[in-house]
């Protein structure tokens, strides 16, 4: 709920952790406008610990990991523009509309605009949960349940959409383009393969977890702390907050993040942590 004080609680918690550990604490937000607000609040509330409190967007964090760990830094890709993405998705929508099995799926009832909107959303949804090497899981309705999605897909529709998603990725790769989901997936791959030094936060705080994809949560959990232990495995390391009335259609993947250690940010009526049982947490305590 807007105006309930969740953001101030988050910044107060960041200061508490910075003072406790004397190591960097990262505040992660999802929108480009929020870091400015967080910086202003940190200036006002964090006192001597201000220098240890860092703010980044989820997008800038993923790009930072890729820049620091990839052999070519950020030189191996170009960030796709909105216009480029729409051009690619429009071509894929036409490809789907011409598929010989489309009539056997619920997709055939969509007009061109509805089909375009659905594809845009579905491609982001699937690629926010599965890396390129995991896309075959999309075909299994048991292991890949589409919680919160309005349209149920039969097996044929899943095959058609998997083909569309792969076509989307291939067209981006041909132009050496990456979108946000691609950068997050690349960052995860690099973190699994590389452990050299780069800005390692001791703790990460992120509000509005309902807006994070599973791969984004996995990225937070796999970041190393200053001791080299992953955030997901360290005590008092990862704090995921959400508004009590926000709802969240799908739980984070518990094994993907390596067993997230989650804690309550504070006893705040509109600021509660994601339920520990859905995060696959190892320890869950209520902090004062």
Long-range contacts (C-beta under 8 A, 24 or more apart in sequence): 1-243, 1-244, 1-245, 1-270, 4-243, 4-268, 4-269, 4-270, 4-271, 5-268, 5-270, 5-271, 6-207, 6-241, 6-243, 6-268, 6-270, 6-271, 7-34, 7-37, 7-38, 7-41, 7-207, 8-41, 8-45, 9-241, 9-265, 9-266, 9-268, 9-271, 10-38, 10-205, 10-207, 10-239, 10-241, 10-265, 10-271, 11-38, 11-41, 11-42, 11-45, 11-46, 11-53, 12-45, 12-266, 13-205, 13-239, 13-265, 13-266, 13-287, 14-42, 14-46, 14-53, 14-203, 14-205, 15-42, 15-45, 15-46, 15-47, 15-49, 15-53, 17-202, 17-203, 17-205, 17-236, 18-46, 18-49, 18-52, 18-53, 19-48, 19-49, 20-236, 21-202, 21-203, 22-52, 23-52, 23-201, 23-202, 23-203, 23-225, 23-226, 24-52, 24-53, 24-54, 24-199, 24-200, 24-201, 24-202, 24-226, 25-52, 25-53, 25-54, 25-201, 25-202, 25-203, 25-204, 25-205, 26-54, 26-55, 26-56, 26-61, 26-201, 26-203, 26-204, 26-205, 27-53, 27-54, 27-55, 27-56, 27-205, 27-206, 28-55, 28-56, 28-57, 28-58, 28-61, 28-204, 28-205, 28-206, 28-220, 29-55, 29-56, 29-57, 29-58, 29-206, 29-207, 29-208, 30-57, 30-58, 30-208, 30-211, 30-212, 31-57, 32-57, 32-59, 54-199, 54-201, 58-184, 58-206, 58-212, 58-216, 59-180, 59-183, 61-187, 61-219, 62-180, 62-183, 62-184, 62-186, 62-187, 62-216, 62-219, 63-183, 63-187, 64-198, 64-199, 65-187, 65-190, 65-191, 65-198, 65-219, 65-223, 66-183, 66-186, 66-187, 66-190, 68-198, 68-199, 69-187, 69-190, 69-191, 69-194, 69-196, 69-198, 70-186, 70-190, 76-176, 77-176, 77-177, 77-178, 77-182, 77-183, 77-186, 78-175, 78-176, 78-177, 78-178, 79-177, 79-178, 79-179, 79-183, 80-172, 80-177, 80-178, 80-179, 84-175, 84-177, 85-179, 88-168, 88-171, 88-172, 89-116, 89-119, 89-120, 89-123, 89-168, 90-116, 91-171, 92-119, 92-123, 92-164, 92-167, 92-168, 92-171, 93-119, 95-164, 95-167, 96-160, 96-161, 96-164, 99-160, 99-163, 101-156, 101-159, 101-160, 102-160, 104-154, 104-156, 105-153, 105-154, 105-156, 105-157, 105-160, 106-151, 106-152, 106-153, 106-154, 106-157, 107-157, 107-160, 118-151, 119-161, 119-164, 122-149, 122-161, 122-165, 123-164, 123-165, 123-168, 124-181, 125-149, 125-213, 126-161, 126-165, 127-165, 127-169, 127-181, 127-182, 127-185, 127-215, 128-181, 128-184, 128-213, 128-214, 128-215, 128-216, 129-213, 129-214, 129-215, 129-253, 130-215, 131-185, 131-188, 131-189, 131-215, 132-169, 132-185, 135-162, 135-165, 135-166, 136-162, 138-162, 138-165, 147-249, 147-250, 148-249, 148-250, 149-249, 181-213, 181-215, 184-213, 184-215, 184-216, 184-219, 185-215, 187-219, 188-215, 188-218, 188-219, 188-222, 191-219, 191-222, 191-223, 191-224, 192-222, 195-224, 195-228, 200-224, 200-225, 200-226, 201-225, 201-231, 202-226, 202-234, 202-237, 203-231, 203-236, 203-237, 203-238, 203-239, 204-231, 204-237, 204-238, 204-239, 205-239, 205-241, 205-265, 206-239, 206-240, 206-241, 207-241, 207-242, 207-271, 208-241, 208-242, 208-243, 208-246, 209-240, 209-241, 209-242, 209-248, 209-252, 209-274, 210-242, 210-243, 210-246, 210-247, 210-248, 212-240, 212-252, 214-250, 214-252, 214-253, 214-256, 215-256, 217-252, 217-253, 217-256, 217-257, 217-260, 218-253, 218-256, 218-257, 220-257, 221-256, 221-257, 221-258, 221-260, 222-257, 222-258, 230-258, 231-261, 232-257, 232-258, 232-259, 232-260, 232-261, 233-258, 233-259, 233-261, 233-282, 234-261, 235-261, 235-283, 236-261, 236-263, 237-261, 238-262, 239-263, 239-265, 239-273, 240-273, 240-274, 240-279, 241-265, 241-271, 241-272, 241-273, 241-274, 242-272, 242-273, 242-274, 243-270, 243-271, 244-269, 244-270, 244-271, 244-272, 245-270, 248-274, 251-278, 251-279, 252-278, 252-279, 252-280, 254-278, 254-279, 254-280, 255-280, 263-287
